[in-house]
Amino acid sequence: MPKALITGITGQDASYLAEFLLEKGYEVFGTTRRSSTVNNERIKHIEHKIHIVSADLLDQSSLVTALQLVEPDEVYNLAAQSFVKASWDQPVLTGEFTAMGVTRVLEAIRTVNPKIKFYQASSSEMFGKVIETPQKETTRFYPRSPYGVAKVYGHYITVNYRESYNMFACSGILFNHESPRRGLEFVTRKISHAVARISLGKQKELELGNLESKRDWGFAGDYVEAMWLMLQRSKPEDYVIATGEAHSVAEFAEIAFKTVGISDWQKHIVSNVKAHMRPAEVEHLIGDASKAKKELGWIPKTSFPELVEMMVKADLELEKRNEG
C-alpha cells in the first residue's frame, strides 16, 4: 500500500486530496501544527481513516521526524498562509510559511530519503500583473502581493532541488479553486454564505469590492486529481491547472442569487471598492491548462455554474443545520 504525507491536512485542498488518495488505496498521513484547539471540521468524516502527525513548516526537525516516522512514497506540500489579503498584514510570517517552509520540507526529504516524490502547491497569484493572457507554464511571473512573491520563491526552490539533487519535485500552478469547504474570508465563499443567509431572511445585504475583477475559478475536488497525476509521471514537470474560463465576481454573485430564486440580486449588493482594496491589485487571471490536458489527461469536470450552485446549496444546508 503506497503512503502519502500531506502537509496542512485540515485545509480545503488537503481534505479533498486525502479523500482522493484513500479511494486510490493509499495510507494517508497528514500534518497539523500543535495547537490547543484544532479545527478538523473539513476532515471530520475521514478522520478515522487517516493518521495525524504533528509537524510545523517553521520547524525543520519536526519535518524530519515526521518523514522518518511515516516513510512516505509521496509528499504533498499544501500547508501555507494562503489568504492573499492577510499576506499584506503579515508579510514576514507569510514568507516563513509559504516560501521558507517549502525549503524546509525539501531539505527534510533530501536528508531522510531523496527518492520521495514531492508536490508543491504553486499559485496563479505568481502571475500577478499578467504579461500575457492566458497564462501558461512559460509565462513570466510578476507577483503583486507578499503571498505571490512567497509562492514564486517556493516554486523556484522546488525547481532548484529538482535540478540540483535530481529529486522528483514538481509544482502545480493552480488557478483559483473553490468548494463548500473554502474559508469564509474568500470572496466566493463569502458570496455563497451571504446568499444562503439572505434567502433565509438572516441577512439583508452583501458588501463586495470590485465586481468586475475576473478569475479562473474551478472546483477544488477536480484539481486534487491533477496533483496526484503529476507524481505518477516518469519524470517531474510543472503544470498549470485551470479551467481556461474567466468569470467576474458579479457573474458569481448573479448565479448564486439565481440558485435561491432571487433575480434582482443587485439590490442586495453594497459595493465598497475602497474598503476591499489591496496595496496592489491583480485584475485578470485566466489559465491555459493544455499541457496538463495533453500530458496528464486532466480536464476539469465541474462547470462554473455547477460550482456556484454546489457552494450555495451547501451553505443553505449549513444554515438550516445551525437553526436546528
C-alpha positions as CSV (number, residue, x, y, z in Angstrom):
1,M,0.0,0.0,0.0
2,P,1.5,3.3,-1.0
3,K,1.9,6.0,1.6
4,A,1.3,9.7,1.2
5,L,2.1,12.6,3.6
6,I,0.0,15.8,3.2
7,T,1.1,18.9,5.0
8,G,-1.8,21.2,6.1
9,I,-4.3,18.3,6.3
10,T,-7.0,20.5,7.8
11,G,-7.2,22.8,4.7
12,Q,-9.6,22.7,1.8
13,D,-7.3,21.1,-0.8
14,A,-5.8,18.6,1.6
15,S,-9.3,17.3,2.7
16,Y,-10.2,16.6,-1.0
17,L,-6.8,15.1,-1.7
18,A,-7.0,12.8,1.3
19,E,-10.4,11.6,0.1
20,F,-9.0,11.0,-3.4
21,L,-5.9,9.1,-2.2
22,L,-7.9,6.9,0.2
23,E,-10.0,5.9,-2.8
24,K,-6.8,5.1,-4.7
25,G,-5.8,2.7,-1.8
26,Y,-3.2,4.9,-0.1
27,E,-2.4,5.0,3.5
28,V,-2.8,8.7,4.2
29,F,-0.9,10.8,6.8
30,G,-1.5,14.5,7.4
31,T,0.5,17.1,9.3
32,T,-1.0,19.6,11.7
33,R,0.6,22.2,13.9
34,R,0.4,21.8,17.7
35,S,-2.5,23.8,18.9
36,S,-4.8,23.9,22.0
37,T,-7.8,23.9,19.6
38,V,-7.6,22.0,16.3
39,N,-10.1,22.8,13.5
40,N,-10.7,19.4,12.0
41,E,-14.1,20.3,10.5
42,R,-13.0,19.6,6.9
43,I,-11.7,16.1,7.6
44,K,-14.1,15.0,10.4
45,H,-15.8,12.5,8.0
46,I,-12.5,10.7,7.2
47,E,-10.6,11.3,10.5
48,H,-10.9,7.6,11.4
49,K,-9.2,6.6,8.1
50,I,-6.2,8.8,8.2
51,H,-3.2,9.3,10.5
52,I,-2.5,12.7,12.0
53,V,1.2,13.7,12.6
54,S,2.4,16.7,14.4
55,A,4.8,18.8,12.3
56,D,5.4,22.5,11.5
57,L,6.7,24.2,8.4
58,L,8.6,26.6,10.7
59,D,10.4,23.8,12.4
60,Q,12.9,21.8,10.4
61,S,13.4,19.0,12.9
62,S,9.7,18.3,13.2
63,L,9.5,17.7,9.4
64,V,12.5,15.4,9.5
65,T,10.9,13.4,12.4
66,A,7.6,13.2,10.5
67,L,9.3,11.8,7.4
68,Q,11.2,9.3,9.4
69,L,8.1,8.2,11.2
70,V,5.8,7.9,8.1
71,E,8.3,6.8,5.4
72,P,6.1,8.2,2.7
73,D,6.3,7.5,-1.1
74,E,4.8,10.9,-1.8
75,V,4.7,14.2,0.0
76,Y,2.1,16.9,-1.0
77,N,3.0,20.3,0.5
78,L,-0.3,22.1,0.8
79,A,0.3,23.9,4.1
80,A,0.8,27.7,3.7
81,Q,-0.5,31.1,4.8
82,S,-2.9,31.0,1.9
83,F,-5.1,34.1,2.2
84,V,-3.7,36.8,-0.1
85,K,-5.1,39.8,1.8
86,A,-3.6,38.6,5.1
87,S,-0.2,38.5,3.5
88,W,-0.1,42.3,3.5
89,D,-0.8,42.3,7.2
90,Q,1.7,39.5,7.9
91,P,4.4,39.6,5.2
92,V,7.2,38.2,7.2
93,L,5.2,35.2,8.6
94,T,3.8,34.6,5.0
95,G,7.4,34.4,3.8
96,E,8.4,32.0,6.6
97,F,5.5,29.6,5.9
98,T,4.8,30.0,2.2
99,A,8.4,30.4,1.0
100,M,10.9,29.1,3.5
101,G,8.5,26.3,4.6
102,V,9.0,24.8,1.1
103,T,12.7,24.7,1.5
104,R,12.4,23.1,4.9
105,V,10.2,20.3,3.5
106,L,12.5,19.8,0.5
107,E,15.6,19.7,2.8
108,A,13.9,17.3,5.1
109,I,13.2,15.0,2.1
110,R,16.8,15.3,0.9
111,T,18.1,14.4,4.3
112,V,15.7,11.5,5.1
113,N,15.1,9.9,1.6
114,P,15.7,11.9,-1.6
115,K,13.7,9.3,-3.6
116,I,10.4,10.6,-2.0
117,K,8.2,12.3,-4.7
118,F,7.3,15.9,-3.8
119,Y,4.4,18.0,-4.9
120,Q,4.5,21.8,-4.3
121,A,1.3,23.8,-4.4
122,S,2.2,26.8,-6.6
123,S,-0.4,29.5,-7.4
124,S,-1.7,31.6,-10.2
125,E,-1.1,34.6,-7.9
126,M,2.6,34.3,-9.1
127,F,1.5,35.7,-12.4
128,G,0.1,38.8,-10.7
129,K,0.3,41.7,-13.1
130,V,-0.1,39.5,-16.1
131,I,2.4,39.7,-19.0
132,E,0.3,37.6,-21.4
133,T,-3.3,36.1,-21.5
134,P,-3.9,33.2,-20.9
135,Q,-1.1,32.3,-18.6
136,K,0.8,29.1,-19.1
137,E,3.9,27.3,-17.7
138,T,6.3,29.6,-19.6
139,T,4.6,32.9,-18.8
140,R,6.9,35.2,-16.8
141,F,5.9,35.7,-13.1
142,Y,5.1,39.3,-11.9
143,P,3.6,38.7,-8.3
144,R,1.6,41.6,-6.8
145,S,1.4,40.5,-3.1
146,P,3.7,39.2,-0.4
147,Y,1.8,35.9,-0.8
148,G,2.5,35.8,-4.6
149,V,6.2,36.7,-4.0
150,A,6.5,33.9,-1.4
151,K,4.9,31.4,-3.8
152,V,7.4,32.3,-6.6
153,Y,10.2,31.5,-4.2
154,G,8.6,28.2,-3.3
155,H,8.1,27.4,-7.0
156,Y,11.8,28.1,-7.9
157,I,13.3,26.4,-4.9
158,T,11.3,23.3,-6.0
159,V,12.9,23.6,-9.5
160,N,16.3,24.1,-7.9
161,Y,16.1,21.0,-5.7
162,R,14.8,19.0,-8.7
163,E,17.8,20.1,-10.9
164,S,20.5,20.2,-8.2
165,Y,19.7,16.9,-6.4
166,N,17.9,15.0,-9.1
167,M,14.8,14.8,-6.9
168,F,11.3,14.1,-8.2
169,A,9.9,17.5,-7.2
170,C,7.2,19.3,-9.2
171,S,4.8,22.2,-8.9
172,G,1.2,22.5,-9.8
173,I,0.4,26.1,-10.7
174,L,-3.2,26.1,-9.6
175,F,-5.7,28.8,-10.6
176,N,-8.5,29.7,-8.1
177,H,-10.2,26.5,-6.9
178,E,-13.2,26.8,-4.7
179,S,-15.6,24.5,-2.8
180,P,-18.1,24.4,0.0
181,R,-15.0,23.9,2.2
182,R,-13.5,27.2,1.3
183,G,-12.8,29.6,4.2
184,L,-15.4,32.4,4.7
185,E,-12.7,35.0,4.1
186,F,-12.5,34.1,0.4
187,V,-14.9,36.1,-1.9
188,T,-16.5,33.0,-3.4
189,R,-17.5,31.5,0.0
190,K,-18.3,35.0,1.3
191,I,-20.9,35.3,-1.5
192,S,-22.4,31.8,-1.3
193,H,-22.7,32.0,2.5
194,A,-24.3,35.5,2.4
195,V,-26.7,34.5,-0.4
196,A,-27.8,31.5,1.7
197,R,-28.4,33.8,4.7
198,I,-30.2,36.4,2.7
199,S,-32.6,33.8,1.2
200,L,-33.4,32.6,4.7
201,G,-34.0,36.2,6.0
202,K,-31.0,36.2,8.3
203,Q,-29.1,38.9,6.4
204,K,-30.1,41.8,4.2
205,E,-27.1,42.7,2.1
206,L,-23.7,41.6,1.0
207,E,-20.7,44.0,0.8
208,L,-18.2,43.4,-2.0
209,G,-15.2,45.1,-3.6
210,N,-14.5,45.2,-7.3
211,L,-17.4,43.4,-9.0
212,E,-15.6,43.4,-12.4
213,S,-12.5,41.6,-11.1
214,K,-12.1,38.3,-13.0
215,R,-10.7,34.9,-12.0
216,D,-10.4,31.4,-13.5
217,W,-12.5,29.5,-10.9
218,G,-12.6,25.7,-10.7
219,F,-13.7,23.1,-8.2
220,A,-11.0,22.0,-5.7
221,G,-12.2,18.4,-5.8
222,D,-11.3,18.3,-9.5
223,Y,-7.9,19.9,-9.0
224,V,-6.5,17.4,-6.5
225,E,-6.6,14.6,-9.2
226,A,-4.1,16.7,-11.2
227,M,-1.7,16.9,-8.2
228,W,-1.7,13.1,-8.0
229,L,-1.3,12.6,-11.7
230,M,1.8,14.8,-11.7
231,L,3.5,12.4,-9.3
232,Q,2.6,9.4,-11.4
233,R,4.7,10.7,-14.4
234,S,8.0,9.1,-15.2
235,K,9.8,12.5,-14.8
236,P,8.8,15.6,-12.8
237,E,7.5,18.7,-14.6
238,D,5.4,21.7,-13.6
239,Y,1.8,22.2,-14.8
240,V,-0.8,24.9,-15.0
241,I,-4.1,23.6,-13.7
242,A,-7.1,25.8,-14.7
243,T,-10.5,25.8,-16.5
244,G,-9.5,28.2,-19.2
245,E,-12.5,30.4,-18.4
246,A,-12.6,33.7,-16.6
247,H,-15.7,34.9,-14.7
248,S,-16.3,38.1,-12.8
249,V,-17.3,38.5,-9.2
250,A,-20.6,39.9,-10.5
251,E,-21.2,36.7,-12.5
252,F,-20.5,34.6,-9.4
253,A,-23.0,36.7,-7.4
254,E,-25.7,36.6,-10.1
255,I,-25.6,32.8,-10.4
256,A,-25.5,32.4,-6.6
257,F,-28.6,34.6,-6.1
258,K,-30.4,32.8,-9.0
259,T,-29.8,29.5,-7.2
260,V,-32.0,30.7,-4.4
261,G,-34.6,32.2,-6.8
262,I,-33.5,35.9,-6.4
263,S,-33.3,37.6,-9.8
264,D,-33.0,41.3,-8.7
265,W,-29.7,40.4,-7.0
266,Q,-28.1,43.9,-7.4
267,K,-30.3,45.4,-4.8
268,H,-28.7,43.1,-2.2
269,I,-25.1,44.2,-3.1
270,V,-23.3,47.0,-1.5
271,S,-20.2,47.9,-3.5
272,N,-17.3,49.2,-1.4
273,V,-14.2,49.0,-3.6
274,K,-12.1,51.3,-1.3
275,A,-12.6,49.1,1.8
276,H,-11.5,45.9,-0.1
277,M,-8.6,47.4,-2.0
278,R,-5.2,45.9,-1.6
279,P,-2.0,47.9,-1.9
280,A,-1.5,46.3,-5.4
281,E,-4.3,44.5,-7.3
282,V,-4.5,41.6,-9.6
283,E,-7.2,42.2,-12.1
284,H,-7.5,39.3,-14.6
285,L,-6.2,35.8,-14.3
286,I,-7.0,33.0,-16.8
287,G,-5.0,29.8,-17.2
288,D,-4.1,27.7,-20.2
289,A,-4.0,24.0,-19.0
290,S,-3.4,22.5,-22.4
291,K,-0.1,20.9,-21.3
292,A,-1.9,19.1,-18.4
293,K,-4.7,18.0,-20.7
294,K,-2.2,16.6,-23.2
295,E,0.4,15.0,-20.9
296,L,-1.7,14.2,-17.8
297,G,-5.1,13.6,-19.5
298,W,-6.6,16.0,-16.9
299,I,-9.7,18.1,-17.6
300,P,-11.9,19.9,-15.1
301,K,-15.3,18.1,-14.6
302,T,-17.3,20.7,-12.8
303,S,-18.6,23.8,-14.7
304,F,-18.7,27.3,-13.3
305,P,-22.5,27.4,-12.7
306,E,-22.3,23.9,-11.1
307,L,-19.6,25.1,-8.7
308,V,-21.5,28.2,-7.7
309,E,-24.8,26.2,-7.2
310,M,-22.9,23.5,-5.2
311,M,-21.5,26.1,-2.8
312,V,-24.8,27.9,-2.3
313,K,-26.7,24.7,-1.6
314,A,-24.0,23.6,0.9
315,D,-24.3,26.9,2.7
316,L,-28.1,26.6,2.8
317,E,-27.8,23.2,4.4
318,L,-25.2,24.6,6.9
319,E,-27.5,27.5,7.9
320,K,-30.5,25.2,8.3
321,R,-28.5,22.8,10.4
322,N,-27.3,25.7,12.6
323,E,-31.0,26.6,13.1
324,G,-31.7,23.1,14.5
